Amino acid sequence: MSVRILTDSCCDFTRDEVTKLGIIEIPVYLVYGTERLRDGLDIDGITFHRRLAAGESAKTEPPSVDDYKAAFARATEGGSEAVHVSVSSGISPSYENAKTAAASFAGRVHVVDSRGASGAESLLVELAVERAAAGDSAANIVARLDPVALKSCIFFAVPDISSLSRSGRLPKAIGALGSMLNVSLILKMSEAGTIASAGQSFSFEKTCEIMVDALTRRIERAPSVRVAITHVEAKETAIAMSRMLEAKLGHPPARESVRESTLTIATHIGKGAVGISAIVP
């Protein structure tokens, strides 16, 4: 029995990558007042950043239960099973909406809490696609996507914490620390899938170096490490982090990507933000 892989637009895949991977991506909504737009379908990056520069900021809204049901019905056509990799339940209602929708499919749809977002979520999706292509059952794929067993980690930094603070996803104490001390915060996803502090520095450049150091320690320089570096209009910084990581590892990662964040992620972390994620299969 074949297994289809699904995810949401908190992954940093381009439309071409979604097609190449053969996955179904369920878009998060970007909301401007009464205007409700699907990430990557009703609004593109150029339009998003133009509106942001003009002072228009969006909010995000998770896919509805009905959105998930429609995607799951498409994925299970012909009797296939499906595995949906979701943005962390600790920062979005998306996971619960997906679980509610999956209950209507008599065990044929499995929902995985990535306990992350962005690059960390993308790495799990890519691994799921590989295992599905290798013929693994949905249950076996789910078992292989345990973020703790994979040493999944994500560190990120934002030049301006205001957007993240307004969203309610950043604990107030952490936001207050960054504002009061005027420091650059190193943020991470905890094992519970919530945003936590991982330190601070007095320059964004040093913050990026600390993130790379923290990730290197976390993965113990494993040769099989897979890395995803993401950014919001900060490609040069992302590439510099890639070079820094290889130097600290002493070898190139087994697999690495550098991608622009999707609009869903960019809405919350803002221009100039960068992140680095890894798993060790």
C-alpha positions in Angstrom: 0.0 0.0 0.0 1.4 3.4 -1.0 1.8 6.2 1.5 1.3 9.9 0.7 3.2 12.6 2.6 1.6 15.9 3.5 2.7 19.0 5.4 1.7 22.6 5.9 3.2 25.9 4.7 5.4 26.3 7.8 7.8 24.1 5.8 10.2 26.2 3.6 9.7 24.4 0.3 9.2 26.2 -2.9 6.3 25.3 -5.2 8.8 23.4 -7.5 10.1 21.4 -4.5 6.6 20.5 -3.4 6.0 19.1 -6.9 9.3 17.3 -7.1 8.8 15.7 -3.7 5.3 14.6 -4.6 3.9 15.9 -1.4 0.6 17.7 -0.6 1.1 21.1 1.1 -1.8 22.6 3.0 -1.4 26.3 3.1 -1.7 28.5 6.2 -3.7 31.7 5.7 -2.2 35.2 5.8 -4.9 37.6 7.0 -4.8 41.4 6.3 -7.9 42.7 7.9 -10.8 41.1 6.1 -8.5 39.7 3.3 -7.6 36.0 3.8 -4.9 34.7 1.5 -3.4 31.2 1.2 0.4 31.2 1.6 2.1 30.6 -1.8 -1.2 30.4 -3.7 -3.0 33.7 -3.3 0.0 35.8 -2.4 3.7 35.5 -3.4 6.9 36.7 -1.8 7.2 39.8 -3.9 3.8 41.0 -3.0 4.2 40.1 0.7 7.4 42.0 1.2 6.1 45.0 -0.8 3.1 45.2 1.6 5.4 44.7 4.6 7.6 47.5 3.5 4.5 49.7 3.1 3.6 49.1 6.7 1.0 46.3 6.2 1.6 43.4 8.5 -0.4 40.1 8.3 -1.5 37.7 10.9 -1.7 33.9 10.3 -4.6 31.6 10.6 -4.2 27.8 10.6 -5.9 25.6 8.0 -9.4 24.6 9.1 -10.5 21.1 9.9 -12.3 21.1 6.5 -9.1 22.2 4.7 -7.4 19.2 6.3 -10.2 16.8 5.5 -10.1 17.9 1.8 -6.3 17.3 1.6 -6.5 14.0 3.4 -9.3 12.8 1.1 -7.1 13.6 -1.9 -4.1 11.8 -0.3 -6.0 8.6 0.5 -7.7 8.2 -2.9 -7.4 4.7 -4.1 -6.8 3.3 -0.7 -3.5 4.9 0.1 -2.4 5.7 3.7 -1.1 9.2 4.5 1.3 10.8 6.9 0.9 14.4 7.7 3.9 16.3 9.3 2.6 19.3 11.2 4.1 22.4 12.6 4.6 22.1 16.3 1.5 21.8 18.5 3.3 24.1 20.9 3.0 27.2 18.6 0.0 26.6 16.4 -3.5 25.0 16.5 -2.7 23.4 13.1 -1.8 20.1 14.7 -5.0 19.8 16.6 -7.1 20.7 13.5 -5.2 18.0 11.6 -5.8 15.4 14.3 -9.5 16.2 14.3 -9.7 15.8 10.6 -7.7 12.6 10.6 -10.2 11.0 13.0 -12.6 10.8 10.0 -10.3 8.5 8.0 -10.5 5.3 10.0 -6.8 5.1 10.9 -5.5 5.7 7.3 -4.2 9.2 8.1 -1.4 9.6 10.7 -0.5 13.0 12.1 3.1 13.7 13.3 3.9 16.6 15.6 7.2 17.9 14.3 7.7 19.9 17.5 9.3 22.5 15.2 8.7 24.5 12.1 10.6 25.9 9.1 13.8 23.9 8.5 13.2 21.4 11.3 9.8 20.5 9.8 11.2 20.4 6.3 13.9 17.9 7.3 11.3 15.5 8.7 9.1 15.8 5.6 12.1 14.9 3.4 12.9 11.9 5.5 9.2 10.8 5.4 9.3 11.0 1.6 12.4 8.9 1.4 10.9 6.2 3.7 7.7 6.2 1.7 9.6 5.7 -1.5 11.5 2.8 0.1 8.2 1.1 0.8 7.8 1.7 4.6 4.3 1.5 6.0 2.7 4.7 7.4 3.2 3.3 11.0 6.9 2.7 10.3 7.4 6.1 8.8 5.8 7.7 11.9 8.1 5.8 14.2 11.1 7.1 12.2 10.0 10.7 12.6 10.5 11.0 16.4 12.2 14.4 16.8 13.9 13.3 20.0 15.4 10.2 18.5 16.6 12.2 15.5 18.2 14.8 17.7 16.0 17.3 15.9 17.0 20.9 16.8 16.3 24.4 15.5 18.0 27.6 16.6 17.0 31.0 15.2 17.5 34.7 15.6 15.4 37.7 14.7 16.7 41.3 14.4 13.4 42.6 15.6 11.4 40.6 18.2 8.3 42.8 18.0 6.4 40.6 15.4 7.2 37.4 17.4 6.2 39.0 20.6 2.8 40.3 19.2 2.0 36.8 18.0 2.0 35.4 21.5 4.4 32.7 20.5 7.4 34.2 22.3 7.1 34.0 26.1 6.8 37.5 27.6 9.8 37.1 29.9 12.0 36.3 26.9 10.7 39.3 24.9 11.1 41.6 27.9 14.8 40.4 28.3 15.6 41.3 24.7 13.9 44.7 24.9 15.3 45.7 28.3 18.9 44.7 27.7 18.9 45.6 24.0 20.6 42.3 23.2 20.4 39.9 20.3 18.5 36.8 21.4 19.3 33.2 20.4 16.0 31.3 20.3 15.3 27.6 20.0 12.5 25.1 19.9 12.3 23.1 23.1 11.7 19.4 23.1 8.1 20.2 24.0 7.9 22.2 20.7 7.7 25.7 22.3 10.0 28.7 21.8 12.7 29.0 24.4 15.8 31.1 25.0 19.2 29.7 24.2 21.3 32.7 25.1 22.0 36.2 23.9 24.8 38.4 22.6 25.4 42.0 21.8 25.7 41.6 18.1 23.7 39.7 15.5 26.9 38.3 13.9 27.9 36.8 17.2 24.4 35.4 17.7 24.7 33.5 14.4 28.1 32.1 15.5 26.6 31.0 18.8 23.7 29.2 17.0 26.1 27.3 14.9 28.2 26.3 17.9 25.0 25.1 19.8 23.9 23.0 16.9 27.3 21.5 16.5 27.3 20.4 20.1 23.8 19.1 19.9 24.5 16.8 16.9 27.9 15.8 18.2 29.5 16.3 14.8 27.6 13.3 13.4 28.6 12.6 9.8 25.0 11.7 8.9 23.7 15.1 10.0 21.2 16.8 7.7 21.0 20.6 7.9 18.5 23.2 6.8 19.4 26.9 7.0 16.6 29.3 6.4 16.3 33.1 6.2 14.0 36.0 5.5 15.8 38.2 2.9 19.2 37.4 4.5 20.8 35.0 2.0 24.3 36.2 2.6 24.0 35.6 6.3 22.6 32.2 5.7 25.5 31.3 3.4 28.0 32.5 5.9 26.4 30.3 8.5 26.7 27.3 6.1 30.4 27.9 5.7 30.9 28.4 9.5 29.0 25.1 10.2 31.2 23.1 7.8 34.4 24.5 9.4 33.2 23.6 12.9 32.0 20.2 11.9 35.2 19.4 10.2 33.2 17.9 7.3 30.2 18.9 5.1 26.8 17.8 6.3 25.4 14.7 4.7 22.8 16.9 3.2 22.2 20.7 3.4 19.8 23.2 2.1 19.7 27.0 2.2 16.2 28.4 1.7 14.1 31.5 1.9 11.4 31.1 4.6 7.8 30.8 3.6 5.5 33.7 4.1 3.9 31.9 7.1 7.2 31.9 8.9 8.3 35.4 7.6 5.1 36.9 9.1 6.3 36.0 12.6 10.0 36.4 12.5 10.5 39.3 10.1 13.1 40.5 7.6 16.7 39.6 8.4 15.8 36.6 10.5 17.9 33.4 10.1 17.6 29.9 11.5 19.5 26.6 11.4 18.0 23.2 11.9 19.3 19.6 11.9 18.4 16.0 12.3 20.6 12.9 12.6 18.9 9.9 10.9 
